[in-house]
């Protein structure tokens, strides 16, 4: 599983976060997506890596600006992990 962290400028409220989450969910098959306006980022959990250009092409038309991209292996942590 991959953890993709995308920097996003322009989110001001909870509806902005929901807009970004919905745009990503609509375009890609992801396990989880969580946008955070305070951290200015969205964290995506996906079975496969999603190319940076593909995410940028989904984020930019929403009116927000993608500022960074980082993809790394996601290791589930928890009580039984």
N, CA, C and O atoms as a CHARMM CRD file, in Angstrom:
* protein
*
  324
    1    1 UNK  N      0.84800  -1.17200   0.00000 PROA 1      0.00000
    2    1 UNK  CA     0.00000   0.00000   0.00000 PROA 1      0.00000
    3    1 UNK  C      0.89400   1.23500   0.00000 PROA 1      0.00000
    4    1 UNK  O      1.98700   1.23700   0.56600 PROA 1      0.00000
    5    2 UNK  N      0.39800   2.28400  -0.65100 PROA 2      0.00000
    6    2 UNK  CA     1.15500   3.53500  -0.76200 PROA 2      0.00000
    7    2 UNK  C      0.47600   4.65000   0.01600 PROA 2      0.00000
    8    2 UNK  O     -0.75100   4.75000   0.05000 PROA 2      0.00000
    9    3 UNK  N      1.29700   5.48300   0.63800 PROA 3      0.00000
   10    3 UNK  CA     0.82100   6.69300   1.31000 PROA 3      0.00000
   11    3 UNK  C      1.33700   7.87100   0.49900 PROA 3      0.00000
   12    3 UNK  O      2.54400   8.08800   0.38900 PROA 3      0.00000
   13    4 UNK  N      0.40200   8.63100  -0.06900 PROA 4      0.00000
   14    4 UNK  CA     0.75900   9.76900  -0.90200 PROA 4      0.00000
   15    4 UNK  C      0.33400  11.03600  -0.16500 PROA 4      0.00000
   16    4 UNK  O     -0.83700  11.20900   0.17400 PROA 4      0.00000
   17    5 UNK  N      1.29900  11.91500   0.07800 PROA 5      0.00000
   18    5 UNK  CA     1.02100  13.18900   0.74100 PROA 5      0.00000
   19    5 UNK  C      1.16900  14.29900  -0.29300 PROA 5      0.00000
   20    5 UNK  O      2.22100  14.45800  -0.91200 PROA 5      0.00000
   21    6 UNK  N      0.09400  15.06300  -0.46700 PROA 6      0.00000
   22    6 UNK  CA     0.05100  16.10600  -1.48200 PROA 6      0.00000
   23    6 UNK  C     -0.15800  17.45100  -0.79600 PROA 6      0.00000
   24    6 UNK  O     -1.13000  17.62500  -0.06200 PROA 6      0.00000
   25    7 UNK  N      0.73500  18.39600  -1.02400 PROA 7      0.00000
   26    7 UNK  CA     0.56900  19.74500  -0.50100 PROA 7      0.00000
   27    7 UNK  C     -0.44900  20.48900  -1.34900 PROA 7      0.00000
   28    7 UNK  O     -0.39200  20.44500  -2.57800 PROA 7      0.00000
   29    8 UNK  N     -1.38500  21.17700  -0.69200 PROA 8      0.00000
   30    8 UNK  CA    -2.43700  21.89100  -1.41200 PROA 8      0.00000
   31    8 UNK  C     -2.64400  23.27300  -0.80300 PROA 8      0.00000
   32    8 UNK  O     -2.86900  23.40100   0.40100 PROA 8      0.00000
   33    9 UNK  N     -2.56800  24.30500  -1.63700 PROA 9      0.00000
   34    9 UNK  CA    -2.81800  25.67800  -1.21500 PROA 9      0.00000
   35    9 UNK  C     -4.23000  26.07900  -1.61300 PROA 9      0.00000
   36    9 UNK  O     -4.72400  25.66700  -2.66200 PROA 9      0.00000
   37   10 UNK  N     -4.88000  26.88400  -0.77500 PROA 10     0.00000
   38   10 UNK  CA    -6.16100  27.47400  -1.13600 PROA 10     0.00000
   39   10 UNK  C     -7.36100  26.94700  -0.36600 PROA 10     0.00000
   40   10 UNK  O     -8.44900  27.51200  -0.47600 PROA 10     0.00000
   41   11 UNK  N     -7.19800  25.88900   0.40300 PROA 11     0.00000
   42   11 UNK  CA    -8.32300  25.37200   1.18500 PROA 11     0.00000
   43   11 UNK  C     -8.54800  26.29000   2.38900 PROA 11     0.00000
   44   11 UNK  O     -7.60800  26.60500   3.11800 PROA 11     0.00000
   45   12 UNK  N     -9.80000  26.71900   2.59400 PROA 12     0.00000
   46   12 UNK  CA   -10.10900  27.65400   3.67200 PROA 12     0.00000
   47   12 UNK  C    -11.08300  27.09700   4.71400 PROA 12     0.00000
   48   12 UNK  O    -11.16000  27.62100   5.82500 PROA 12     0.00000
   49   13 UNK  N    -11.82600  26.03900   4.36800 PROA 13     0.00000
   50   13 UNK  CA   -12.87000  25.56600   5.28300 PROA 13     0.00000
   51   13 UNK  C    -13.10800  24.07500   5.09700 PROA 13     0.00000
   52   13 UNK  O    -12.46800  23.43200   4.26400 PROA 13     0.00000
   53   14 UNK  N    -14.01500  23.54100   5.86500 PROA 14     0.00000
   54   14 UNK  CA   -14.35400  22.13300   5.77500 PROA 14     0.00000
   55   14 UNK  C    -14.92400  21.74600   4.42300 PROA 14     0.00000
   56   14 UNK  O    -14.70100  20.63200   3.94900 PROA 14     0.00000
   57   15 UNK  N    -15.66200  22.66000   3.79400 PROA 15     0.00000
   58   15 UNK  CA   -16.21100  22.36900   2.46600 PROA 15     0.00000
   59   15 UNK  C    -15.09500  22.26600   1.43100 PROA 15     0.00000
   60   15 UNK  O    -15.19600  21.48500   0.48500 PROA 15     0.00000
   61   16 UNK  N    -14.04300  23.04300   1.60500 PROA 16     0.00000
   62   16 UNK  CA   -12.88300  22.94700   0.71300 PROA 16     0.00000
   63   16 UNK  C    -12.24600  21.56700   0.83200 PROA 16     0.00000
   64   16 UNK  O    -11.90000  20.93900  -0.16900 PROA 16     0.00000
   65   17 UNK  N    -12.09700  21.10600   2.07500 PROA 17     0.00000
   66   17 UNK  CA   -11.53500  19.77200   2.31700 PROA 17     0.00000
   67   17 UNK  C    -12.39800  18.70900   1.64700 PROA 17     0.00000
   68   17 UNK  O    -11.88500  17.80200   0.99100 PROA 17     0.00000
   69   18 UNK  N    -13.71300  18.82900   1.81700 PROA 18     0.00000
   70   18 UNK  CA   -14.63900  17.86300   1.22000 PROA 18     0.00000
   71   18 UNK  C    -14.55500  17.89500  -0.30700 PROA 18     0.00000
   72   18 UNK  O    -14.62600  16.85100  -0.95600 PROA 18     0.00000
   73   19 UNK  N    -14.40400  19.07700  -0.87100 PROA 19     0.00000
   74   19 UNK  CA   -14.29300  19.23400  -2.32000 PROA 19     0.00000
   75   19 UNK  C    -13.06400  18.49200  -2.84200 PROA 19     0.00000
   76   19 UNK  O    -13.14900  17.78000  -3.84300 PROA 19     0.00000
   77   20 UNK  N    -11.93300  18.65200  -2.17500 PROA 20     0.00000
   78   20 UNK  CA   -10.69800  17.97400  -2.57000 PROA 20     0.00000
   79   20 UNK  C    -10.86300  16.45400  -2.40400 PROA 20     0.00000
   80   20 UNK  O    -10.52000  15.68900  -3.30500 PROA 20     0.00000
   81   21 UNK  N    -11.38700  16.02500  -1.25500 PROA 21     0.00000
   82   21 UNK  CA   -11.59800  14.59100  -1.01500 PROA 21     0.00000
   83   21 UNK  C    -12.47300  13.97700  -2.10800 PROA 21     0.00000
   84   21 UNK  O    -12.14900  12.92100  -2.65000 PROA 21     0.00000
   85   22 UNK  N    -13.58100  14.64300  -2.42700 PROA 22     0.00000
   86   22 UNK  CA   -14.51600  14.12900  -3.43000 PROA 22     0.00000
   87   22 UNK  C    -13.87800  14.04900  -4.81300 PROA 22     0.00000
   88   22 UNK  O    -14.09000  13.07900  -5.54100 PROA 22     0.00000
   89   23 UNK  N    -13.10100  15.06000  -5.17400 PROA 23     0.00000
   90   23 UNK  CA   -12.45100  15.07500  -6.48400 PROA 23     0.00000
   91   23 UNK  C    -11.48000  13.90100  -6.61700 PROA 23     0.00000
   92   23 UNK  O    -11.41800  13.25700  -7.66400 PROA 23     0.00000
   93   24 UNK  N    -10.72400  13.62400  -5.55400 PROA 24     0.00000
   94   24 UNK  CA    -9.76100  12.52100  -5.58700 PROA 24     0.00000
   95   24 UNK  C    -10.48600  11.17800  -5.61800 PROA 24     0.00000
   96   24 UNK  O    -10.12000  10.29700  -6.39600 PROA 24     0.00000
   97   25 UNK  N    -11.51200  11.01400  -4.77900 PROA 25     0.00000
   98   25 UNK  CA   -12.28000   9.76600  -4.75200 PROA 25     0.00000
   99   25 UNK  C    -12.96900   9.48000  -6.08300 PROA 25     0.00000
  100   25 UNK  O    -13.06100   8.33100  -6.51300 PROA 25     0.00000
  101   26 UNK  N    -13.44800  10.53500  -6.72600 PROA 26     0.00000
  102   26 UNK  CA   -14.16300  10.37700  -7.99200 PROA 26     0.00000
  103   26 UNK  C    -13.23500   9.87700  -9.10200 PROA 26     0.00000
  104   26 UNK  O    -13.64800   9.09500  -9.95800 PROA 26     0.00000
  105   27 UNK  N    -11.99100  10.33100  -9.08000 PROA 27     0.00000
  106   27 UNK  CA   -11.04900  10.03000 -10.15500 PROA 27     0.00000
  107   27 UNK  C    -10.23500   8.75400  -9.93000 PROA 27     0.00000
  108   27 UNK  O     -9.89000   8.05800 -10.88600 PROA 27     0.00000
  109   28 UNK  N     -9.93100   8.44900  -8.66500 PROA 28     0.00000
  110   28 UNK  CA    -9.05300   7.32300  -8.36700 PROA 28     0.00000
  111   28 UNK  C     -9.71600   6.34700  -7.39200 PROA 28     0.00000
  112   28 UNK  O    -10.54600   6.73100  -6.56900 PROA 28     0.00000
  113   29 UNK  N     -9.33000   5.08900  -7.50700 PROA 29     0.00000
  114   29 UNK  CA    -9.79700   4.07900  -6.56000 PROA 29     0.00000
  115   29 UNK  C     -8.82400   4.08600  -5.37700 PROA 29     0.00000
  116   29 UNK  O     -7.74200   3.50400  -5.45300 PROA 29     0.00000
  117   30 UNK  N     -9.21500   4.74500  -4.29100 PROA 30     0.00000
  118   30 UNK  CA    -8.33400   4.87700  -3.12900 PROA 30     0.00000
  119   30 UNK  C     -8.97300   4.21900  -1.91200 PROA 30     0.00000
  120   30 UNK  O    -10.19500   4.09700  -1.82900 PROA 30     0.00000
  121   31 UNK  N     -8.14400   3.80100  -0.98000 PROA 31     0.00000
  122   31 UNK  CA    -8.63500   3.23100   0.27400 PROA 31     0.00000
  123   31 UNK  C     -9.13400   4.32700   1.20900 PROA 31     0.00000
  124   31 UNK  O    -10.14900   4.17000   1.88800 PROA 31     0.00000
  125   32 UNK  N     -8.39200   5.45300   1.23100 PROA 32     0.00000
  126   32 UNK  CA    -8.73400   6.55200   2.12400 PROA 32     0.00000
  127   32 UNK  C     -8.11300   7.84000   1.58800 PROA 32     0.00000
  128   32 UNK  O     -7.02400   7.82700   1.01400 PROA 32     0.00000
  129   33 UNK  N     -8.81900   8.94700   1.78200 PROA 33     0.00000
  130   33 UNK  CA    -8.25800  10.26000   1.46500 PROA 33     0.00000
  131   33 UNK  C     -8.72200  11.22100   2.55100 PROA 33     0.00000
  132   33 UNK  O     -9.88500  11.21500   2.95300 PROA 33     0.00000
  133   34 UNK  N     -7.79200  12.04400   3.01600 PROA 34     0.00000
  134   34 UNK  CA    -8.11200  12.98000   4.08500 PROA 34     0.00000
  135   34 UNK  C     -7.40100  14.30600   3.83200 PROA 34     0.00000
  136   34 UNK  O     -6.18500  14.40700   3.99400 PROA 34     0.00000
  137   35 UNK  N     -8.16500  15.31900   3.43400 PROA 35     0.00000
  138   35 UNK  CA    -7.60400  16.65300   3.23200 PROA 35     0.00000
  139   35 UNK  C     -7.66300  17.41800   4.54900 PROA 35     0.00000
  140   35 UNK  O     -8.59500  17.24800   5.33500 PROA 35     0.00000
  141   36 UNK  N     -6.65800  18.26500   4.78400 PROA 36     0.00000
  142   36 UNK  CA    -6.58000  19.04800   6.01800 PROA 36     0.00000
  143   36 UNK  C     -6.15100  20.46800   5.66600 PROA 36     0.00000
  144   36 UNK  O     -5.01200  20.69900   5.25900 PROA 36     0.00000
  145   37 UNK  N     -7.07700  21.42300   5.82600 PROA 37     0.00000
  146   37 UNK  CA    -6.78400  22.81600   5.45100 PROA 37     0.00000
  147   37 UNK  C     -5.70300  23.43300   6.33200 PROA 37     0.00000
  148   37 UNK  O     -4.92900  24.26400   5.85800 PROA 37     0.00000
  149   38 UNK  N     -5.63600  23.04600   7.59900 PROA 38     0.00000
  150   38 UNK  CA    -4.64800  23.62800   8.50700 PROA 38     0.00000
  151   38 UNK  C     -3.23300  23.17200   8.15400 PROA 38     0.00000
  152   38 UNK  O     -2.28600  23.95500   8.22000 PROA 38     0.00000
  153   39 UNK  N     -3.10100  21.90400   7.78100 PROA 39     0.00000
  154   39 UNK  CA    -1.79300  21.37400   7.37800 PROA 39     0.00000
  155   39 UNK  C     -1.49100  21.65800   5.91200 PROA 39     0.00000
  156   39 UNK  O     -0.37000  21.45100   5.44700 PROA 39     0.00000
  157   40 UNK  N     -2.51200  22.13900   5.18100 PROA 40     0.00000
  158   40 UNK  CA    -2.38700  22.43400   3.75200 PROA 40     0.00000
  159   40 UNK  C     -1.93400  21.20400   2.97600 PROA 40     0.00000
  160   40 UNK  O     -1.00700  21.26200   2.16800 PROA 40     0.00000
  161   41 UNK  N     -2.61700  20.08000   3.24500 PROA 41     0.00000
  162   41 UNK  CA    -2.24400  18.85200   2.55500 PROA 41     0.00000
  163   41 UNK  C     -3.41200  17.87500   2.50000 PROA 41     0.00000
  164   41 UNK  O     -4.41600  18.03100   3.19500 PROA 41     0.00000
  165   42 UNK  N     -3.25000  16.87200   1.65900 PROA 42     0.00000
  166   42 UNK  CA    -4.17000  15.74700   1.60700 PROA 42     0.00000
  167   42 UNK  C     -3.32500  14.48600   1.67200 PROA 42     0.00000
  168   42 UNK  O     -2.28200  14.39800   1.02400 PROA 42     0.00000
  169   43 UNK  N     -3.77200  13.51300   2.45100 PROA 43     0.00000
  170   43 UNK  CA    -3.08000  12.24100   2.56100 PROA 43     0.00000
  171   43 UNK  C     -3.97200  11.18800   1.91400 PROA 43     0.00000
  172   43 UNK  O     -5.14600  11.05100   2.25800 PROA 43     0.00000
  173   44 UNK  N     -3.39700  10.45000   0.97600 PROA 44     0.00000
  174   44 UNK  CA    -4.12700   9.44400   0.21300 PROA 44     0.00000
  175   44 UNK  C     -3.50800   8.07900   0.48100 PROA 44     0.00000
  176   44 UNK  O     -2.29000   7.91900   0.40000 PROA 44     0.00000
  177   45 UNK  N     -4.34700   7.09700   0.79900 PROA 45     0.00000
  178   45 UNK  CA    -3.88900   5.71600   0.91300 PROA 45     0.00000
  179   45 UNK  C     -4.44200   4.95500  -0.27700 PROA 45     0.00000
  180   45 UNK  O     -5.64900   4.94600  -0.52000 PROA 45     0.00000
  181   46 UNK  N     -3.54300   4.31500  -1.01800 PROA 46     0.00000
  182   46 UNK  CA    -3.92700   3.63400  -2.24600 PROA 46     0.00000
  183   46 UNK  C     -3.14700   2.33000  -2.38000 PROA 46     0.00000
  184   46 UNK  O     -2.02200   2.21400  -1.89300 PROA 46     0.00000
  185   47 UNK  N     -3.75300   1.35600  -3.04300 PROA 47     0.00000
  186   47 UNK  CA    -3.06600   0.08200  -3.29600 PROA 47     0.00000
  187   47 UNK  C     -1.86500   0.27500  -4.21700 PROA 47     0.00000
  188   47 UNK  O     -0.85600  -0.41700  -4.08300 PROA 47     0.00000
  189   48 UNK  N     -1.97700   1.21700  -5.15300 PROA 48     0.00000
  190   48 UNK  CA    -0.90700   1.46600  -6.11100 PROA 48     0.00000
  191   48 UNK  C     -0.52000   2.93800  -6.07500 PROA 48     0.00000
  192   48 UNK  O     -1.27700   3.78100  -5.59200 PROA 48     0.00000
  193   49 UNK  N      0.65400   3.23100  -6.58600 PROA 49     0.00000
  194   49 UNK  CA     1.09600   4.61900  -6.65500 PROA 49     0.00000
  195   49 UNK  C      0.27300   5.36900  -7.70100 PROA 49     0.00000
  196   49 UNK  O      0.00000   4.84700  -8.78100 PROA 49     0.00000
  197   50 UNK  N     -0.11100   6.57800  -7.37100 PROA 50     0.00000
  198   50 UNK  CA    -0.82400   7.44500  -8.31400 PROA 50     0.00000
  199   50 UNK  C      0.18900   8.49000  -8.77000 PROA 50     0.00000
  200   50 UNK  O      0.76000   9.20100  -7.94300 PROA 50     0.00000
  201   51 UNK  N      0.41400   8.58800 -10.07000 PROA 51     0.00000
  202   51 UNK  CA     1.42700   9.54200 -10.55300 PROA 51     0.00000
  203   51 UNK  C      1.11600  10.98200 -10.15900 PROA 51     0.00000
  204   51 UNK  O     -0.04300  11.38700 -10.07000 PROA 51     0.00000
  205   52 UNK  N      2.18000  11.73700  -9.92800 PROA 52     0.00000
  206   52 UNK  CA     2.05000  13.13700  -9.51700 PROA 52     0.00000
  207   52 UNK  C      1.22800  13.93700 -10.51900 PROA 52     0.00000
  208   52 UNK  O      0.35000  14.70600 -10.12700 PROA 52     0.00000
  209   53 UNK  N      1.50800  13.76300 -11.81300 PROA 53     0.00000
  210   53 UNK  CA     0.78200  14.50600 -12.84900 PROA 53     0.00000
  211   53 UNK  C     -0.71000  14.21000 -12.81800 PROA 53     0.00000
  212   53 UNK  O     -1.52400  15.10800 -13.03800 PROA 53     0.00000
  213   54 UNK  N     -1.07700  12.96900 -12.55000 PROA 54     0.00000
  214   54 UNK  CA    -2.49000  12.58000 -12.52100 PROA 54     0.00000
  215   54 UNK  C     -3.21500  13.29800 -11.38500 PROA 54     0.00000
  216   54 UNK  O     -4.33300  13.78100 -11.56400 PROA 54     0.00000
  217   55 UNK  N     -2.57200  13.36700 -10.20900 PROA 55     0.00000
  218   55 UNK  CA    -3.19300  14.05700  -9.07300 PROA 55     0.00000
  219   55 UNK  C     -3.28400  15.55200  -9.35700 PROA 55     0.00000
  220   55 UNK  O     -4.30200  16.18100  -9.06900 PROA 55     0.00000
  221   56 UNK  N     -2.22700  16.11600  -9.91700 PROA 56     0.00000
  222   56 UNK  CA    -2.22700  17.54800 -10.24800 PROA 56     0.00000
  223   56 UNK  C     -3.35800  17.86800 -11.21900 PROA 56     0.00000
  224   56 UNK  O     -4.00700  18.90700 -11.09000 PROA 56     0.00000
  225   57 UNK  N     -3.60200  16.99400 -12.18500 PROA 57     0.00000
  226   57 UNK  CA    -4.66400  17.21300 -13.16600 PROA 57     0.00000
  227   57 UNK  C     -6.05800  17.15200 -12.55200 PROA 57     0.00000
  228   57 UNK  O     -7.01100  17.66900 -13.13500 PROA 57     0.00000
  229   58 UNK  N     -6.18900  16.53200 -11.39100 PROA 58     0.00000
  230   58 UNK  CA    -7.47400  16.47400 -10.68700 PROA 58     0.00000
  231   58 UNK  C     -7.60900  17.66500  -9.73200 PROA 58     0.00000
  232   58 UNK  O     -8.69200  18.23800  -9.61400 PROA 58     0.00000
  233   59 UNK  N     -6.53200  18.04000  -9.05600 PROA 59     0.00000
  234   59 UNK  CA    -6.57200  19.11900  -8.05400 PROA 59     0.00000
  235   59 UNK  C     -6.70400  20.49900  -8.70500 PROA 59     0.00000
  236   59 UNK  O     -7.53900  21.30100  -8.28600 PROA 59     0.00000
  237   60 UNK  N     -5.90100  20.77600  -9.70700 PROA 60     0.00000
  238   60 UNK  CA    -5.85900  22.12400 -10.29400 PROA 60     0.00000
  239   60 UNK  C     -7.21300  22.62200 -10.80300 PROA 60     0.00000
  240   60 UNK  O     -7.54000  23.78400 -10.56300 PROA 60     0.00000
  241   61 UNK  N     -8.02000  21.80700 -11.49400 PROA 61     0.00000
  242   61 UNK  CA    -9.31700  22.30900 -11.96700 PROA 61     0.00000
  243   61 UNK  C    -10.30600  22.64900 -10.84000 PROA 61     0.00000
  244   61 UNK  O    -11.30100  23.33300 -11.08100 PROA 61     0.00000
  245   62 UNK  N    -10.04100  22.18000  -9.61600 PROA 62     0.00000
  246   62 UNK  CA   -10.94000  22.47900  -8.49900 PROA 62     0.00000
  247   62 UNK  C    -10.73600  23.89400  -7.96200 PROA 62     0.00000
  248   62 UNK  O    -11.54300  24.38000  -7.17000 PROA 62     0.00000
  249   63 UNK  N     -9.65800  24.55700  -8.39100 PROA 63     0.00000
  250   63 UNK  CA    -9.39200  25.91200  -7.91900 PROA 63     0.00000
  251   63 UNK  C     -8.32700  25.96900  -6.84100 PROA 63     0.00000
  252   63 UNK  O     -7.96900  27.05100  -6.37600 PROA 63     0.00000
  253   64 UNK  N     -7.81800  24.81500  -6.44000 PROA 64     0.00000
  254   64 UNK  CA    -6.74200  24.75400  -5.44900 PROA 64     0.00000
  255   64 UNK  C     -5.43800  24.47300  -6.18600 PROA 64     0.00000
  256   64 UNK  O     -5.45200  24.06000  -7.34500 PROA 64     0.00000
  257   65 UNK  N     -4.31600  24.69700  -5.51600 PROA 65     0.00000
  258   65 UNK  CA    -3.02100  24.53200  -6.15700 PROA 65     0.00000
  259   65 UNK  C     -2.22100  23.44500  -5.45900 PROA 65     0.00000
  260   65 UNK  O     -2.01100  23.50000  -4.24800 PROA 65     0.00000
  261   66 UNK  N     -1.77800  22.46700  -6.21800 PROA 66     0.00000
  262   66 UNK  CA    -0.92300  21.40900  -5.67200 PROA 66     0.00000
  263   66 UNK  C      0.49700  21.95300  -5.57700 PROA 66     0.00000
  264   66 UNK  O      1.05800  22.42500  -6.56500 PROA 66     0.00000
  265   67 UNK  N      1.07700  21.88100  -4.37000 PROA 67     0.00000
  266   67 UNK  CA     2.39400  22.47500  -4.14400 PROA 67     0.00000
  267   67 UNK  C      3.50200  21.45200  -3.93300 PROA 67     0.00000
  268   67 UNK  O      4.67800  21.76400  -4.12200 PROA 67     0.00000
  269   68 UNK  N      3.13400  20.22400  -3.53800 PROA 68     0.00000
  270   68 UNK  CA     4.16200  19.20400  -3.30900 PROA 68     0.00000
  271   68 UNK  C      3.55700  17.81500  -3.44900 PROA 68     0.00000
  272   68 UNK  O      2.33800  17.64400  -3.43800 PROA 68     0.00000
  273   69 UNK  N      4.44100  16.82300  -3.58000 PROA 69     0.00000
  274   69 UNK  CA     4.02200  15.43200  -3.76200 PROA 69     0.00000
  275   69 UNK  C      5.06100  14.52900  -3.11700 PROA 69     0.00000
  276   69 UNK  O      6.25900  14.69700  -3.34100 PROA 69     0.00000
  277   70 UNK  N      4.60100  13.56900  -2.31500 PROA 70     0.00000
  278   70 UNK  CA     5.50500  12.59000  -1.72400 PROA 70     0.00000
  279   70 UNK  C      4.78100  11.24300  -1.65600 PROA 70     0.00000
  280   70 UNK  O      3.66000  11.15100  -1.15600 PROA 70     0.00000
  281   71 UNK  N      5.43800  10.21100  -2.16500 PROA 71     0.00000
  282   71 UNK  CA     4.85700   8.86700  -2.13700 PROA 71     0.00000
  283   71 UNK  C      5.82300   7.94500  -1.40500 PROA 71     0.00000
  284   71 UNK  O      7.02100   7.92300  -1.68700 PROA 71     0.00000
  285   72 UNK  N      5.27100   7.17600  -0.44700 PROA 72     0.00000
  286   72 UNK  CA     6.09700   6.24000   0.30600 PROA 72     0.00000
  287   72 UNK  C      5.28500   4.99500   0.63200 PROA 72     0.00000
  288   72 UNK  O      4.05700   5.00700   0.55300 PROA 72     0.00000
  289   73 UNK  N      5.97000   3.93500   0.99400 PROA 73     0.00000
  290   73 UNK  CA     5.29700   2.71000   1.41800 PROA 73     0.00000
  291   73 UNK  C      4.54300   2.99100   2.70900 PROA 73     0.00000
  292   73 UNK  O      5.05300   3.66300   3.60500 PROA 73     0.00000
  293   74 UNK  N      3.33100   2.47300   2.79500 PROA 74     0.00000
  294   74 UNK  CA     2.53300   2.64500   4.00500 PROA 74     0.00000
  295   74 UNK  C      2.54900   1.33900   4.77300 PROA 74     0.00000
  296   74 UNK  O      2.16100   0.29300   4.25200 PROA 74     0.00000
  297   75 UNK  N      2.99800   1.40600   6.00900 PROA 75     0.00000
  298   75 UNK  CA     3.01300   0.24400   6.89000 PROA 75     0.00000
  299   75 UNK  C      1.97600   0.48500   7.97000 PROA 75     0.00000
  300   75 UNK  O      2.07900   1.42700   8.75700 PROA 75     0.00000
  301   76 UNK  N      0.98800  -0.37200   7.99300 PROA 76     0.00000
  302   76 UNK  CA    -0.09400  -0.22200   8.97200 PROA 76     0.00000
  303   76 UNK  C      0.43800  -0.46500  10.37800 PROA 76     0.00000
  304   76 UNK  O      1.10700  -1.46500  10.64200 PROA 76     0.00000
  305   77 UNK  N      0.13400   0.45100  11.25800 PROA 77     0.00000
  306   77 UNK  CA     0.55600   0.32500  12.64400 PROA 77     0.00000
  307   77 UNK  C     -0.70300   0.16500  13.49700 PROA 77     0.00000
  308   77 UNK  O     -1.75400   0.72600  13.18700 PROA 77     0.00000
  309   78 UNK  N     -0.58200  -0.58400  14.54000 PROA 78     0.00000
  310   78 UNK  CA    -1.73300  -0.75000  15.41200 PROA 78     0.00000
  311   78 UNK  C     -1.51300  -1.88600  16.38100 PROA 78     0.00000
  312   78 UNK  O     -0.42300  -2.44800  16.48700 PROA 78     0.00000
  313   79 UNK  N     -2.56400  -2.20200  17.07300 PROA 79     0.00000
  314   79 UNK  CA    -2.49900  -3.21000  18.11300 PROA 79     0.00000
  315   79 UNK  C     -2.05600  -4.56300  17.57900 PROA 79     0.00000
  316   79 UNK  O     -1.27700  -5.26400  18.22500 PROA 79     0.00000
  317   80 UNK  N     -2.54900  -4.93300  16.40100 PROA 80     0.00000
  318   80 UNK  CA    -2.22600  -6.25200  15.85300 PROA 80     0.00000
  319   80 UNK  C     -1.29100  -6.18100  14.66000 PROA 80     0.00000
  320   80 UNK  O     -1.02500  -7.20300  14.02700 PROA 80     0.00000
  321   81 UNK  N     -0.77600  -4.97000  14.33000 PROA 81     0.00000
  322   81 UNK  CA     0.03400  -4.79300  13.13000 PROA 81     0.00000
  323   81 UNK  C      1.47100  -5.10300  13.29200 PROA 81     0.00000
  324   81 UNK  O      2.24000  -4.98400  12.33800 PROA 81     0.00000
